[in-house]
Amino acid sequence: MKTMVRFIRRFGRDVSGATAIEYGLIATFVSLAVLSSIQLLGTTLVTDFYDVIVAAFNP
């Protein structure tokens, strides 16, 4: 019984995995921000680029 209590206390104080989880969350939010900005700007850039190419070929 004492070993189990010691294990639970030691497990509760262990914070070694918290840093990895925090870095994972940060990477997730950064990737979501990048993907959403690419999605928002991507369609505009493609449309504008297409318009420039069409205008270049039409006299």
C-alpha positions in Angstrom: 0.0 0.0 0.0 2.8 2.4 0.8 4.4 1.8 -2.5 1.2 2.7 -4.3 0.8 5.9 -2.3 4.4 6.8 -3.0 3.8 6.1 -6.7 0.7 8.3 -6.9 2.5 11.2 -5.1 5.5 11.0 -7.3 3.2 10.8 -10.4 1.3 13.9 -9.3 4.5 15.9 -8.9 6.0 14.8 -12.2 5.8 17.6 -14.7 8.3 16.3 -17.3 5.6 15.7 -20.0 3.9 19.1 -19.5 6.5 20.9 -21.6 6.0 18.6 -24.6 2.3 19.1 -24.4 2.7 22.9 -24.3 5.0 22.8 -27.3 2.5 20.6 -29.1 -0.3 23.0 -28.4 1.8 26.0 -29.6 2.7 24.2 -32.8 -0.9 23.3 -33.4 -2.1 26.9 -33.0 0.7 28.3 -35.1 -0.1 25.8 -37.9 -3.8 26.7 -37.7 -3.0 30.4 -38.0 -0.7 29.7 -41.0 -3.3 27.5 -42.7 -6.1 29.9 -42.2 -4.1 32.9 -43.5 -3.0 30.8 -46.6 -6.6 29.9 -47.2 -7.8 33.5 -46.9 -5.1 35.0 -49.0 -4.6 32.1 -51.4 -7.9 32.5 -53.2 -7.4 36.3 -53.5 -3.8 35.9 -54.8 -4.8 33.2 -57.3 -7.7 35.2 -58.6 -5.6 38.4 -58.9 -2.8 36.5 -60.6 -5.3 34.9 -63.0 -6.7 38.3 -63.8 -3.2 39.7 -64.6 -2.5 36.8 -66.9 -5.8 37.1 -68.7 -5.3 40.9 -69.1 -1.8 40.3 -70.5 -3.2 38.1 -73.3 -6.2 40.3 -74.1 -5.4 43.4 -76.1 
